[in-house]
Amino acid sequence: MAYRGSCLCGNIHYQFTRFDNEIAHCHCRMCRKFHGAAFSTFVPVARTDLTWKTGAKCLATYQASNGTKRQFCVNCGSSLTFQSANDNNTLEIALATLDMDDSSLTPLPVPDAHVHVDSKVEWYTINDELPQYRKDRPT
């Protein structure tokens, strides 16, 4: 069983077989700017479980001043990945880029928290029961 996803223009396709269950909505300023939205939602995937099926040459990387890296499609601009500055073994895939047309996939990747809510935009109200953390999750 594989989870599959793609960018908006369809040049880049990926798949992974497993993911980490700590899937959070991130409200930090960098994630908001990268996605152009109130927050981003990433699913952590071990690099060994991720395969770029097509279009890897279309991936561009932006490295921020804090050492984090974000990848996007050079053709359509789709935000695809986030990589922590101190973890080279995990890529976080933008959850909304999954092509979830196979309803038999289980478990479904479901967000379980909000992080960096101290940076949340004023015009968005969190209306769910998920735990909220001012910064990162506690370790």
N, C-alpha and C positions, 0 to 999 in steps of 0.2 A: 504494500500500500504506500502511495506517495502523495504528498501534498504538493500541488503545482501552483505556480503563479507566473505573472508576466507584467511587463510595463504597459502603459497606455497604448503605445503604437504597435505593440506586439513584436518588436525586434528582439527583446530579451525575454527568455523563458527560463525558469528555474524549477527545481523540485527538491524536496527534502523528505526524509522518512521519519524523523523524530524531532521533537522540540521540547524546550524547557517550559514548564507550566507557569513560571513567573512572567506573566504577560501584563504589562502595565500601560495605562494611558499616561504619557509624560507631558507635563504642562510647562517644561522649561522653555526659556526664550528661544534657544537654538532649535529645539524640535518644532516649536511653533513657526519659526521662520522657514525652516527646511520644508515643512509640509504646507505652509500657507493656511493653517487651520488653528483652532483653539488648542489642540493637543495632537500628539502622534501616538500611535499604538504599534509597538514592535513585538515580534515573537522571536525569542532567542533560539538559535539553531547552531549546533556544533558544526564547524567547517567541514568535518569529515562526513556529516550527514547531508550536506548541501551540494547540489550539482547545477552548474549553469548549463542548461540544455542548448540554448542558442543565444547569440548576441553578446557574449561576454566582451567582445571588442567594443561594444557600444556603452559599456560601463565607464563612467568618469568618477573620480574620487576627489572630494573636497576634504582637506585636513584643516580642522579648526585650531586656533591658538592653544587650546587645552589638550591637543593631541588626539582628540576623537576624529574618526573618519566617517564620512557619509558618502554613499554611492548613489548615482542617479543615471538615468538614460540620457545620453547626449542628444538623442533625436527628439524625444517628447518631454524630457524633464522629469519623468516619474521618479519620485523619491523611493529608493529601494532598500538600502541597508544603513545600519548604524554599527560602528565598531568602537568599543571603549578603548581608551588610550592604554589600558593595562591588561587587556585580554585579547590575545591574538588567536585564541581557539574558538571563539564564538562570534558569529555575525547575527545581528538582530535584523530580521526581515520585516518590512512594513506590512502589517497584517492585512491592510486593505488591498494589497496587490495580489493576494491569493485568489485563484480562480476556483471558487468553492461550488462548482457545478456538480460535484459528486457528493450527494447527501449521505452516502454510506460511510464517509470518512469519520472515524472516531479514534481518539477523542477529538472534538473540535477545539481549536485554539480559542480560548475565551479569556478576555482580560479579567484580572482579579484584584486590581488596585489602581489608585491614582498616585503618581509620584510628582515631586516638585510643585505641589499645589501652592507653595508660597510665591510662585511665579505666574500663577493662573491669570488669564485675562479677566478684567472686571465684568465684561459683558457676557460671560458664560457662567452658568450656575450648575454645579455638579448635583444631579438629582437621583443618583443611585445609591445603593447601600455598600458599595465597595469601600474598603479601607482607604484612607487618605493619609499621605505622608508629606510633611513639609519639604523634605529633600528626597534622598534615596530611601529605599526600603531599609529597615534595620537589618543588620547582618546577624 
